[in-house]
């Protein structure tokens, strides 16, 4: 890496760290003013943003994207309006900074208070996801964190246009423009250097495919919050309402198949397979979903006149991100739980059942960030959780798990208040 590029990245991180100090103590009203201004700027800049997005879509990198990635890259007016609305929702959320988590007084009169504070500087590494530029900038800003954003080369023009609006909004509210920075290069060497700057950056959150996340985790000296894949299971229990089983399965798989909380494997117990599989399979096929089935499931589907391709072993642990679902019959709820804990990714899993005891057992035993009962896997989402937006969905266990909103972007510190106490 050239000395100039190394200097550019180091200076960018250093300036973000310097900006993080005044941002950490900025009043809520000023942060909210910046967010309201940003939302207004997005609404007023739809034409310019779509023009920048078209440059990315028509670039060689954009044209080479797989359909799911291209869908994430593409902006349109409704998506931009929704992006502006998500910023307004973040502005309307309670400010987590300064919240007292616990307080107590020791026998010697020393008062101890545990208070929520920003992490500091957060680096976001992402691919063809321009909405991340705004979602992460807004969440970091509201939670008092400076952020360094590094998007993929596929969305460089869109990200640059969006980041310019963020800087404009920060200045308009009297906040430091360096608090949110977009890396002005997509050079891989620059990213490698960024991942070593633990003196200035306190946390890295990668957003993208498994390859990107593994690259970041393996090369970073900064703590990384991650999820590698979204292998999300749907289990249709023997006490499932057939209409609900069909509705939830179809939504979880087809509402937006190219995202991490879309369903991939479907499991049905022997006791309910003959009843549930034909209707669910027919509904999925009607939506253009390819069924890949084990022998027992394939036989049931064939009896109902439905074609299913034989499933390979790898299909049952695959994140397809496409209209494909792997169907298997299991003998019991206990087997389903064991399979999910063995083959899943700890992201999101769902049970459809009218049996509250079965649901409680499933939700307790499945080791995932989100476990749903009679609801689609698609609800593992910061917006749907009421977070306004999300900075990512973590399948890690330390610091944060599941959709990460404002509170998950904070740490805490202890404040001690005494009356002259000294330790003997």
Number of C-alpha atoms within 10 A of each C-alpha: 11 9 7 9 15 17 13 16 19 19 13 19 27 18 19 27 25 17 22 27 18 16 24 20 13 17 14 16 12 17 24 22 19 26 29 21 22 25 28 18 17 23 18 11 16 17 13 14 22 18 16 20 25 19 16 23 23 12 14 11 15 21 13 13 15 10 13 14 20 19 16 15 22 20 23 13 13 10 12 19 15 14 21 22 19 22 28 21 19 27 24 14 14 14 19 20 24 16 14 15 12 11 13 11 13 8 7 11 13 15 15 16 17 17 19 21 23 29 21 26 28 29 26 23 22 22 21 26 22 26 20 23 27 25 22 25 27 33 26 27 29 32 28 31 29 34 30 28 25 24 27 20 18 28 25 24 19 28 30 20 20 23 21 14 19 29 20 16 23 23 13 16 18 13 21 20 20 22 27 30 24 24 22 16 17 14 13 11 13 21 19 16 17 26 22 15 17 16 12 22 25 17 21 26 25 28 23 22 16 16 10 16 21 14 12 21 18 11 14 19 18 22 14 21 22 24 25 21 21 27 25 31 35 31 27 30 26 22 15 19 16 18 11 17 25 22 16 23 28 21 18 23 31 21 15 18 21 22 20 26 27 32 37 30 28 24 26 25 22 18 15 18 22 17 14 22 26 20 18 22 26 19 16 23 18 11 14 12 19 18 25 23 26 19 16 14 26 23 16 21 23 12 11 15 11 16 18 22 13 16 18 12 10 9 18 24 22 20 25 20 22 19 20 23 27 28 27 23 23 20 14 16 22 15 13 26 22 15 17 26 16 13 16 26 23 28 28 29 36 28 28 26 21 16 12 11 10 19 21 12 13 22 19 12 15 22 20 22 20 22 24 19 20 18 20 27 28 25 17 22 23 19 16 13 14 13 21 23 27 25 27 24 27 22 23 18 13 8 11 19 21 23 24 20 27 26 19 18 25 22 14 17 14 15 12 12 13 13 9 7 10 8 4 3
